[in-house]
Amino acid sequence: MNLQKLKTQYLEYLEIEKGRSQKTIENYDHYLERFLNWAKVSTPAEISDELARQYRLHLNRMRDEKGRPLKKITQNYHVIALRNFLKYLARKDIKTLSADKVELGKNDSRQIDFLEIEEVERLFEASAGADLKTLRDRAILELLYSSGLRVSELVNLNRDQVNLRTQEFSVRGKGGKIRVVFISDRAKSALERYLDKRADIDPAVFVRIGIKHLEKGKESDNLRLTSRTVQRIVKYYATKAGIVKDVHPHTLRHSFATDLIQNGADIRSVQEMLGHSSVTTTQIYTHVTNKQLKEVHRAFHGKRRK
């Protein structure tokens, strides 16, 4: 069978049978299309062990327009897509390379960027104001830091979904997993001030202000903010606050988790609040204990030496 046709069937399988998000399907389409364009093979039987090895070599040697190599984790995303595609073919009894023969490379140690508490306060101070746009932006920053929401989860929030009285609500995260999210008193106050000043009836919590959204040359009533817009908002206030780090919405999610760990929260609870399916993913935040260990070492090591 033709690989392009099989790829289309696989993406449909991800959408219908596996219930994957549109973004996941788009990513898999991109990764598999890159493989097929490079491999120049048309049937599953042509995918060999050596071809897979050469493809991994190709990914490792790739450079972007600025001459930078693909990150190890990005290379592995490509390989995971290929492996899962091969598993799908095997499930349909189509002769091809066994997915087990395609190895993943070792990822680089992940670097977590987070804000110190002083930087968080500067970020909030930079977003002080009483006009509707500033109140919206402050509510975005407070909610991201208070809840650990992913930016995609934040922009998909509807007003009837958020219970400000109980300061908790449910969100559907990666893989369709539902979790409960909690918000602080400060985030609640920021959201109340912003929502009380809203005059529109759009269901979205966070909307465009002062302009109508243009869609295919026509005005649209959909005012919901996009993830890209939220990214620009976060970067704007980080720059205004004089923070030299590359701050984006996920930085605030990292800061949320880091703050919990530093204040003694157990790793399993943090895992639940972040919506991680595996505690291994959450363990990247235990790097923050290094500072505490350093203080313990300094306080207690070598006291009997003269």
C-alpha positions as CSV (number, residue, x, y, z in Angstrom):
1,M,0.0,0.0,0.0
2,N,1.0,3.6,-0.6
3,L,2.7,5.2,2.4
4,Q,1.0,8.6,1.9
5,K,-2.4,6.9,1.9
6,L,-1.4,4.9,5.0
7,K,-0.2,8.1,6.7
8,T,-3.6,9.7,6.1
9,Q,-5.3,6.7,7.6
10,Y,-3.1,6.7,10.6
11,L,-3.8,10.4,11.3
12,E,-7.5,9.6,11.0
13,Y,-7.0,6.8,13.5
14,L,-5.3,9.2,15.9
15,E,-8.3,11.6,15.6
16,I,-11.2,9.1,15.9
17,E,-9.9,6.0,17.7
18,K,-7.3,7.6,20.0
19,G,-9.0,11.0,20.4
20,R,-5.8,13.0,20.0
21,S,-6.0,16.8,19.8
22,Q,-5.8,18.6,16.5
23,K,-2.4,20.0,17.5
24,T,-1.1,16.5,18.1
25,I,-2.3,15.3,14.8
26,E,-0.7,18.3,13.0
27,N,2.6,17.6,14.8
28,Y,2.5,13.9,13.7
29,D,1.6,14.9,10.2
30,H,4.6,17.3,10.1
31,Y,7.1,14.7,11.6
32,L,5.9,11.8,9.3
33,E,5.9,14.1,6.2
34,R,9.5,15.1,6.9
35,F,10.4,11.4,7.1
36,L,8.6,10.5,3.9
37,N,10.1,13.5,2.0
38,W,13.6,12.5,3.1
39,A,13.3,8.7,2.7
40,K,11.7,8.8,-0.8
41,V,10.1,5.4,-0.3
42,S,6.5,4.6,-1.3
43,T,5.8,1.3,0.4
44,P,6.1,0.1,4.1
45,A,8.3,-2.8,3.0
46,E,11.0,-0.3,2.0
47,I,11.4,1.0,5.5
48,S,14.5,-0.8,6.8
49,D,16.7,-0.8,9.9
50,E,19.4,1.0,7.9
51,L,17.0,3.6,6.6
52,A,15.8,4.4,10.1
53,R,19.4,4.7,11.3
54,Q,20.3,7.0,8.4
55,Y,17.2,9.1,9.2
56,R,18.3,9.5,12.8
57,L,21.7,10.6,11.5
58,H,20.0,13.1,9.2
59,L,18.0,14.6,12.0
60,N,21.1,14.9,14.2
61,R,22.9,16.8,11.4
62,M,19.9,19.1,10.4
63,R,20.4,22.8,10.9
64,D,17.8,25.6,10.9
65,E,18.1,28.9,9.1
66,K,20.3,30.2,11.8
67,G,22.6,27.2,11.7
68,R,21.3,25.7,15.0
69,P,20.9,21.9,15.3
70,L,17.6,20.3,16.2
71,K,17.3,19.8,20.0
72,K,17.6,16.2,21.1
73,I,14.0,16.2,22.4
74,T,12.8,17.5,19.0
75,Q,14.7,14.7,17.2
76,N,13.0,12.2,19.5
77,Y,9.6,13.6,18.7
78,H,10.3,12.8,15.0
79,V,11.5,9.3,16.0
80,I,8.5,8.7,18.3
81,A,6.1,9.6,15.5
82,L,7.8,7.1,13.2
83,R,7.8,4.4,15.8
84,N,4.1,4.8,16.5
85,F,3.3,4.8,12.8
86,L,5.2,1.5,12.4
87,K,3.2,0.1,15.4
88,Y,0.0,1.1,13.6
89,L,1.1,-0.7,10.4
90,A,2.0,-3.8,12.4
91,R,-1.4,-3.7,14.0
92,K,-2.9,-3.8,10.5
93,D,-0.6,-6.8,9.6
94,I,1.3,-4.7,7.1
95,K,4.8,-5.9,6.6
96,T,7.4,-3.2,7.6
97,L,10.2,-2.5,10.0
98,S,9.5,-3.4,13.6
99,A,9.1,-0.3,15.8
100,D,11.3,-1.9,18.4
101,K,14.3,-1.6,16.1
102,V,14.0,2.2,15.9
103,E,15.9,3.5,19.0
104,L,15.4,6.8,20.7
105,G,18.4,9.0,21.4
106,K,19.3,10.1,24.9
107,N,17.8,13.5,25.7
108,D,19.9,16.3,27.1
109,S,19.2,17.2,30.7
110,R,16.3,19.5,30.7
111,Q,16.9,23.0,31.8
112,I,14.0,24.6,33.7
113,D,13.6,28.3,33.5
114,F,11.6,29.8,36.3
115,L,11.2,33.2,38.0
116,E,12.4,34.0,41.5
117,I,9.7,35.4,43.8
118,E,11.2,38.9,43.4
119,E,10.9,38.6,39.6
120,V,7.3,37.4,40.0
121,E,6.4,40.5,42.0
122,R,8.1,42.8,39.5
123,L,6.1,41.2,36.8
124,F,2.8,41.9,38.6
125,E,3.9,45.4,39.4
126,A,4.5,46.0,35.7
127,S,0.9,45.1,35.0
128,A,-0.7,47.5,37.4
129,G,-3.5,49.6,36.0
130,A,-7.3,50.2,35.9
131,D,-8.2,50.1,32.2
132,L,-9.8,47.0,30.8
133,K,-6.8,45.8,28.8
134,T,-4.4,46.1,31.8
135,L,-6.9,44.4,34.1
136,R,-7.1,41.5,31.6
137,D,-3.4,41.2,31.3
138,R,-2.9,41.2,35.1
139,A,-5.6,38.5,35.4
140,I,-3.8,36.4,32.8
141,L,-0.4,36.7,34.7
142,E,-2.0,36.0,38.1
143,L,-3.9,33.0,36.8
144,L,-1.0,31.5,35.0
145,Y,1.2,31.8,38.1
146,S,-1.5,30.8,40.6
147,S,-2.8,27.7,38.7
148,G,0.0,26.3,36.6
149,L,-2.3,26.3,33.6
150,R,-0.8,25.6,30.1
151,V,-1.4,28.5,27.7
152,S,-3.7,26.3,25.6
153,E,-5.8,25.6,28.7
154,L,-6.0,29.2,29.7
155,V,-7.2,30.5,26.3
156,N,-9.9,27.8,26.1
157,L,-11.4,28.8,29.5
158,N,-15.1,30.0,29.4
159,R,-16.6,32.3,32.0
160,D,-19.2,29.7,33.1
161,Q,-16.4,27.2,33.8
162,V,-14.6,29.3,36.4
163,N,-16.0,29.2,39.9
164,L,-14.6,32.2,41.7
165,R,-16.6,31.5,44.9
166,T,-14.8,28.2,45.5
167,Q,-11.7,29.3,43.7
168,E,-11.4,26.1,41.7
169,F,-12.5,24.7,38.4
170,S,-11.9,21.8,36.0
171,V,-9.8,21.9,32.8
172,R,-9.2,19.3,30.1
173,G,-5.5,19.0,29.6
174,K,-3.2,16.9,27.4
175,G,-4.6,13.6,26.2
176,G,-8.1,14.7,27.2
177,K,-7.2,14.3,30.9
178,I,-9.5,16.3,33.3
179,R,-8.0,17.8,36.4
180,V,-9.1,20.3,39.1
181,V,-7.3,23.7,39.2
182,F,-7.1,25.9,42.2
183,I,-6.5,29.7,42.2
184,S,-5.1,32.0,44.8
185,D,-6.9,35.0,46.5
186,R,-4.9,37.4,44.4
187,A,-5.8,35.6,41.2
188,K,-9.5,35.6,42.2
189,S,-9.3,39.3,42.9
190,A,-7.6,40.0,39.6
191,L,-10.2,38.0,37.7
192,E,-13.1,39.7,39.5
193,R,-11.9,43.2,38.7
194,Y,-11.4,42.2,35.0
195,L,-14.7,40.4,34.5
196,D,-16.7,43.0,36.3
197,K,-15.4,45.6,33.8
198,R,-16.3,43.5,30.8
199,A,-19.3,44.7,28.8
200,D,-19.4,42.1,26.1
201,I,-21.2,38.7,26.2
202,D,-18.5,36.6,24.7
203,P,-18.3,33.3,26.6
204,A,-14.4,33.3,26.7
205,V,-12.7,34.4,29.9
206,F,-9.9,36.2,28.0
207,V,-10.9,38.2,24.9
208,R,-9.5,40.8,22.5
209,I,-10.2,44.4,23.6
210,G,-10.9,47.4,21.4
211,I,-10.7,45.6,18.0
212,K,-12.8,43.1,16.1
213,H,-11.1,39.9,15.0
214,L,-10.8,39.6,11.3
215,E,-11.3,36.1,9.9
216,K,-10.9,35.4,6.1
217,G,-11.6,39.1,5.4
218,K,-14.8,39.2,7.5
219,E,-15.5,40.4,10.9
220,S,-15.9,37.6,13.4
221,D,-17.8,37.7,16.7
222,N,-15.2,35.3,18.2
223,L,-13.2,37.5,20.6
224,R,-11.2,34.7,22.3
225,L,-7.5,35.3,22.7
226,T,-5.0,33.0,20.9
227,S,-2.1,31.3,22.6
228,R,0.3,33.5,20.5
229,T,-1.3,36.7,21.8
230,V,-0.9,35.5,25.4
231,Q,2.7,34.7,24.7
232,R,3.2,38.3,23.5
233,I,1.4,39.7,26.5
234,V,3.7,37.8,28.9
235,K,6.9,38.8,27.1
236,Y,5.8,42.4,27.0
237,Y,5.4,42.7,30.8
238,A,8.5,40.7,31.5
239,T,10.5,43.2,29.4
240,K,8.7,46.1,31.1
241,A,9.6,44.6,34.5
242,G,13.3,44.5,33.4
243,I,13.5,40.7,33.6
244,V,16.3,39.6,31.4
245,K,15.2,36.0,31.2
246,D,13.3,34.7,28.1
247,V,9.9,34.6,29.8
248,H,6.9,32.9,28.2
249,P,3.6,31.4,29.7
250,H,5.3,28.1,30.4
251,T,7.9,30.0,32.5
252,L,5.0,30.9,34.9
253,R,3.9,27.2,35.0
254,H,7.5,26.3,35.9
255,S,7.5,29.0,38.5
256,F,4.2,27.7,40.0
257,A,5.6,24.2,40.3
258,T,9.0,25.4,41.6
259,D,7.3,27.6,44.3
260,L,5.2,24.6,45.5
261,I,8.3,22.3,45.8
262,Q,10.3,25.0,47.6
263,N,7.6,25.5,50.1
264,G,7.5,21.8,50.9
265,A,4.7,20.4,48.6
266,D,5.1,16.6,47.9
267,I,5.9,15.6,44.4
268,R,2.7,13.6,43.9
269,S,0.5,16.5,44.7
270,V,2.5,18.7,42.3
271,Q,2.1,16.0,39.6
272,E,-1.7,16.1,40.1
273,M,-1.9,19.9,40.0
274,L,0.2,20.1,36.8
275,G,-1.7,17.3,35.1
276,H,1.3,15.1,34.4
277,S,0.5,11.5,33.6
278,S,3.9,10.4,35.0
279,V,5.6,11.5,38.1
280,T,8.9,11.3,36.2
281,T,7.9,14.4,34.2
282,T,7.3,16.3,37.5
283,Q,10.6,15.2,39.0
284,I,12.4,17.8,36.8
285,Y,11.2,20.4,39.4
286,T,13.2,18.8,42.2
287,H,16.2,20.7,40.9
288,V,15.1,23.5,43.2
289,T,16.1,21.4,46.3
290,N,19.7,21.9,45.2
291,K,19.7,25.3,46.9
292,Q,18.4,23.9,50.1
293,L,20.9,21.0,50.0
294,K,23.7,23.6,49.6
295,E,22.5,25.5,52.7
296,V,22.4,22.2,54.7
297,H,25.9,21.3,53.5
298,R,27.2,24.7,54.5
299,A,25.5,24.6,57.9
300,F,26.4,21.1,59.0
301,H,29.4,19.8,57.1
302,G,32.9,20.0,58.6
303,K,31.9,21.5,62.0
304,R,34.4,19.3,63.9
305,R,37.4,20.3,61.8
306,K,39.7,23.1,63.0
